[in-house]
Amino acid sequence: MFDRKSGHITHTLFKHLFDFLPADIAVLLNDTKVIKARIFGKKESGGEVEVLLNAPLQENCYSVYIRGRVKAGTELFFDEKMHAKIIELKEDGTRVVAFFQEGKALHTKALFDVLEKIGHIPLPPYIKREDTNEDSVDYQTVFAKEQGAVAAPTASLHFTDAMFEALKKRYETHFLTLHVGAGTFKPVEAEHIKDHVMHSEIYAIPSLTCKLIESPKNILAVGTTVTRTVEYFARIKVPVGKCDLFLHPQNPPIRVNHLLTNFHLPKSTLIMLVASFVGIEKTLELYKEAVGEKYRFFSYGDAMLIL
């Protein structure tokens, strides 16, 4: 835990979180649910193909990543009598694909139902193993509700059922939804951070959560996804849409007061979001100490509270 006012760093366990949180705050969480977005099929030629769903577009079309060479017009075939047609190859590496089952267009909800039967949990690219049955539980928050994410809001993975119930008893809690896309793992490659093109993700904020954001009450954002969504709404006042806000030291938060997050990769937009709260030098200092303490990084790693 890092207290910005005192500059004090505390090393502790997540189960002691409530010992450090201010009493009069509201806690915001992301209730997105990870879908089984990784599917395996075959091309018309018989060659194997791997598809990772990224985000819905219009009608039965989806933005996806495909491992293997393909071209527009190619058809892909999967279990459950599902097939897909490649509509367009994008310059950013994504492909636009339309999904069908027995000749009928598969819209989002129906597609998710098929994925639940044939798909795999899309573990982050730095986890070098196949998904397991345990990942279906471990890579999902205890309050996951709204299907659509292809990556978990990992700061929330620390909450057990018991600790989440305790949180709700002690603090005003609210939800929003941001469907985390594969772009969350994209590193910043631009020489100047302002030149980085931020990925966009679908979000929705209930009216009660909107009222909270517009109130003066202090907010703890659980995770970078909640932070970006709150900050996006604070700037444009639109409760539903696509969030592409890039928070960094030159574009700091204007609404979120406290942040609970995991430890993130260098050169990622996520570590730059942390730096937007505490500055670059302090971020480097905190991460150096975390490395010295042998904290675990990435999705299944340890957490940091910034007050």
N, C-alpha and C positions, 0 to 999 in steps of 0.2 A: 504494500500500500504506500502511495506517495501523497503526502499532504502538501499542496502547493503553497499554502499560507506559511507554514512553519518550515518547509523544506525537509521535513523528516520522512525517512523511509522506514517502514516496518515490514518485517518478514513474518508471515503467519500462515494459517491454514484457512481454506475457503469456508469451513464450517464456523469460523469466527467472524464472518462478514458483518453480522449485525452489531458487533461490538464497535465497529468503526463508522458505520453509516450515520449521517446526521439524522435526527429524529423527524424533523418536519420536511420530508422530501416525498416526491412521487417517483415511482419506479416504472420505467417504460421497457417493454419487452417485445420481441418480434415473434409472432405466432405462426410464421411460415412453416410449412412441412416439406421435407425433402422427398422428392419422388424418385422412383427407380429409373433414373434417366439414362442409364447406360444399357444399350441393347446390342445384341449380336445377330447378324443375319448373313444373307448371301446375295451376291450380285446375280444378274441374269446369266453371267458366264459361269457361275458356280463358285467364284472366289469369295472368300470370307470378308466381312466388313463389320466394323464397329462404329456405332453411332452414339454420340452424347448430345442429348437435348440441351438447349440453352435457354430459349424463351419463346413463348407463343407469339405469332404475328397476327395475321388475319385469317378468318375462316378456319380451314383445317391445315394451315401452313405453320411451320415451326422453324426457328433458327436453330441449327445444329452444327456440331463439329463431326467430321467423318474421318476416321483413320483409314487411309487407303486412297488410291487415285480413283476419282470419279469424274463424270462430266454431266452437264445439264441433259436431262432426258433419261438418264439411267434409272432403272427401277431396282429397288432393293426388297428382299423378301425375308419375313420373320415368322416366328411361331404364331399360333392363334390366328392363322390366315390373314395376317396383317402385311401390307406392303407399303412402300413409300416411293414417291417419284421425286427426283431431284429437279427443282424448278430453276435454281439460279446458284452460281458460284460467286460469293462475295470476295472482295479484295482483302478483307480483314481475316480471311481464313474460314469464316462461317459459310454454311450452305443453307439455302432455303429449300425445305422439303415439305411435300404434302403427304399426309398419311391416310390410308384407306384400309377398310376391312371388308372382305368379300365384295369389293367394288364400291362400297359406300364410304363417303368422306367421314373421317374420324375427327370430331371436334375435341376440344381440350379435355373435358371430363371423361369422355369415352376412351380417349387415348390413355389417360392416366389409369383407367381401369385395366386396360391391356398391359400397360407397363408393370402394374402391380403383379401380374402373372408371369411375365417373361423378362422383366428388367432386373438390373442390378443397382445397388446403392452406389452412386458416383463418388467414390472416395477421392480426396484431393490428389493432384498429380504427384505430390511429394511422398505419398504413402505407396510404397512400391510392393504391393501385394494385392491379391484378389479380395473382394469383399466377402464377408462371412455373415452367417445368420445373426451374430452378435452385433454387427454394424447396423443392422436394421433397427436395433434399439439404441445402441450407443451413439450413433450419428443422427440422433433425433432428439429434440428437446422434449421435456416431459409435458409441455403445454402446446406442442405442435398441433396445428389445426387446419390451416389453409394450404392446400396442396399447390406446389408450383416451384419450389426451390430446387436447385441442383447442387447446392452446397449448404451446409448447416450454419446458422448463426452461432458460432462456436462458443462465445462467451456464456451463452445460456446453457451449454451442455453441463456446466458444473452444478446446476440445480437438480437435486433429487426431488422426488415427490414430497417428501417430508419437509425439505428446506423451502420448497416453493410454497407449500401451505403456510409455513411459518412466516414467509415473506408477506403473503397476502394479509395475514393477521396483524402484522406490525406496520405495514406501509400501504398507502394508496397505490394501487397497481393498475396500469393501463396497457393495452396492446395496440400495436399497429402491425401491418403486414408489408414486408419487402421480400419479394422472391429473389433470393440470391442467385445470381447467374455465374457461369463459368468465368466471366470476365473479372471476377474478384481476384483471381489468381494471376492476372496479367501484370507483369512488372512495368514500372515506369522506365521507358527507354529514351524519352526526349532529353536533350541536354539541359533544357530549362523546364522546370516542372509546370509552368503555365502553358507550355506547348503540348502537354500530355492530353490525349483525347480520352476522357473518362467513359467507361462503359455505362450503359443505362440499365436500370432494373425496374420492374413493375412494382408499384406500391399502392397501398390503400390505407387511409387513416380514418377510423370511426369518429363520429361527431364528438363524443365525450373526450377522446384523446386530443382532438383539435382544440377543444375548449381548454384543456389542461395546458397545451403548448402556448396558447394565447394568454394564459393567466400568469401571474408573477411567481407562482410556486416553483421552488427549486426542483430540478429534474436530475435523476440518475438514469442515464442511458445504458442499458445492458447490451453492449456490443457496438461495433462500428456501423452495422446496418441500421440500427435504431438511430444512432447519432446522425448519420447522413440523411435519413428520412425526416427526422425532426427539423434539422437545419434547413433542409430543402423547403419544407412547409413554412418555416419561419420566414423564408425569403419570398416565396411566391404565393402562399396562402391557397394552394390548390390541394384538396385532400386525396385525389386519385390521379395517377398518371405514371410517368417514367422518370425516375430519379437518376440524374447523372452528375450530382454535385461532387466536386473534388475538394476536400478539406485538406489544407496544408498550412504551414506557418504564415504564408501570405494571404490565406483565406481562412481565418480561425472561426471557431463556433461563435454564434451570437445568442444561442438559447440554451443549449445543454450545459448544465453546471458541473456534473460529475460523470465519470466514465468508468465502466467495468469492461475490461477487454482482455484478450489473450495476448501472447507475445508473437510478433509478426516478422515476416521475412524482410531482409534488407531490400531496398529499392521498390518496395510495394507501396501502393496507395494507402494501405492500412497503417503502416508504420508512420507514414506522413500525416495521417489523421491524428495519431498519438502526438506527433510533434506540433500539430496545430493547437493542442492543449497546453503543452509544457515547453515548447521550443526545441530546436534541433540539439543544442548542447546538452540540455537536461535529458532528452530522450537517449542520446548516446551514453550518458552517464548511467541512467537507469538500466539500460540494456547491458552495459558492461558489468554492472553488479549482478544482474540476473544470470548472465553467463557464468560469473564467478561462483554463484550459488547453485549452479547446475540445474537451473529451472528448465522445464521442458517447453519447447516452442511448438508452434503450429496448432492444428485443429484439436488434437487430443492433449494439448499442453496445459500449462499453468496459466493463472489469471493475474491481472494487475488492476488494482483499484486506484483511480486518480480522483482525489478530492480537491 
